[in-house]
Amino acid sequence: MSGDKINKLIVKFIEFKNKKGLTDNQLSEISGVSPARLKGMLNGKIKRPTFYEIVNIAVALEIPTDEIDKIFSCSKKETTK
């Protein structure tokens, strides 16, 4: 998973977290991701979140799957590299 896609995903997480008015600790509790890991992801210190963390945060924030798909879908150019 490219760093650019992870960065876009983190921006999306922050956007939805703010829309819902959640603190990091609240999101941690809802998602099951430890507060330290969550804060590390959101501030860019953790560059490679696990699939488990990504899915649980996305579900906790109720991010529509099409929003996630837009971030991870590959253009034809990317698949031919």
C-alpha positions in Angstrom: 0.0 0.0 0.0 1.5 3.3 -1.0 2.3 6.1 1.4 0.2 8.5 -0.7 -2.9 6.3 -0.3 -2.3 5.9 3.4 -2.0 9.7 3.8 -5.3 10.2 1.9 -7.0 7.6 4.1 -5.8 9.3 7.2 -7.1 12.6 5.9 -10.4 10.9 5.4 -10.4 9.5 8.9 -9.7 12.9 10.4 -12.4 14.5 8.3 -15.0 12.0 9.4 -13.8 12.1 13.0 -14.2 15.8 13.1 -17.6 15.7 11.4 -18.8 13.3 14.1 -17.2 15.5 16.9 -15.2 12.6 18.3 -12.0 12.8 20.3 -9.2 10.5 19.6 -10.0 8.6 22.8 -13.6 8.2 21.8 -12.7 6.9 18.4 -10.2 4.6 20.0 -12.9 3.1 22.2 -15.4 2.7 19.4 -12.9 1.2 16.9 -11.0 -1.0 19.3 -7.7 0.5 18.1 -5.4 1.5 21.0 -5.2 5.2 21.8 -1.4 5.2 21.1 -1.8 3.5 17.7 -4.7 5.7 16.7 -2.8 8.9 17.7 0.3 7.7 15.9 -1.7 7.1 12.7 -3.5 10.4 12.9 -0.3 12.4 13.5 1.7 10.6 10.8 4.1 8.8 13.0 2.7 5.4 12.2 3.1 5.0 8.4 1.8 1.4 8.0 -1.5 0.7 9.8 -2.7 -2.8 9.8 -5.7 -3.9 7.8 -7.5 -4.6 11.0 -6.9 -1.0 12.1 -8.0 0.5 8.8 -11.2 -1.5 8.7 -12.2 -0.9 12.3 -11.6 2.8 12.1 -13.5 3.1 8.8 -16.4 1.1 10.3 -16.4 3.1 13.5 -16.6 6.3 11.5 -19.2 4.9 9.2 -17.2 5.9 6.1 -19.1 4.7 3.0 -17.2 2.0 1.1 -17.2 4.1 -2.1 -15.1 6.7 -0.2 -12.6 4.1 0.7 -12.7 2.6 -2.8 -11.9 6.0 -4.4 -8.7 6.1 -2.4 -7.6 2.6 -3.2 -8.8 2.1 -6.7 -6.0 1.9 -9.2 -5.8 3.9 -12.4 -4.7 2.0 -15.5 -1.4 3.8 -15.3 -0.7 2.5 -11.8 -1.4 -1.1 -12.7 1.2 -1.0 -15.6 4.1 0.2 -13.5 
